[in-house]
Amino acid sequence: MQTYAVDGRELPLRIAGDPALELVNTLARWSGTSTDQVDHLHDYDDLVVWARECGLVDEVAAARLRRSARRDRVTAGAVLREVRRLRRDVHDLAVGLGRRAALARVSTLAVEARQSQSLTATADAVTWRFTRDAGLHEPLYAVAQAAAALLTSDASGHVSACPGDGCGAVFLNPSGRRRWCIMSVCGNRAKARAWAARQHASRDPAPS
Ligand SMILES: [Zn+2]
């Protein structure tokens, strides 16, 4: 997965069209071996920056969360582990491997998330906002709500996984016509391999 630099870290390009699926793609090479896989969420700060980039937490909350995490590294580490668990559950549910236990875990988190929110009036609307009770869990809860929204929407039936070598990145694919995560990465690699295979076959004719 291609990355871009933000706040001194590398995050994957957002190509999925849905924040819960973008979370899945913070682990690169789902279809590779576990030693091939690259986790872009190394620490809690990565999680907060990623969540801010996805619009799941705002600038003010992100700055507050990063300050709080420095004071409570134990909770921050525990939240990051829960996010990684959620990431696997969302992946498995999105690609049809998910079992009842995965759905139950997403459900529990989504319910906890709502219990940490209150209805708040802004200048032009009333909206659910996290209260201070959410604490360091805010990015976890925000992405759990995004996962619940995805799973309960029609879009959940239109998720594809990139067939690129070892890739497995997921994305919304309502038309069914998109094949690759990023054409210039996985698509071109597949084309280059097919071309090399044809060259090899033409130099090395099958024995008669
Ligand atoms: Zn790919």
Residues whose N, C-alpha, C, O or C-beta is under 5 A from the ligand:
A	BS01	ZN	C162 G164 C167 A169 C181 I182 C186
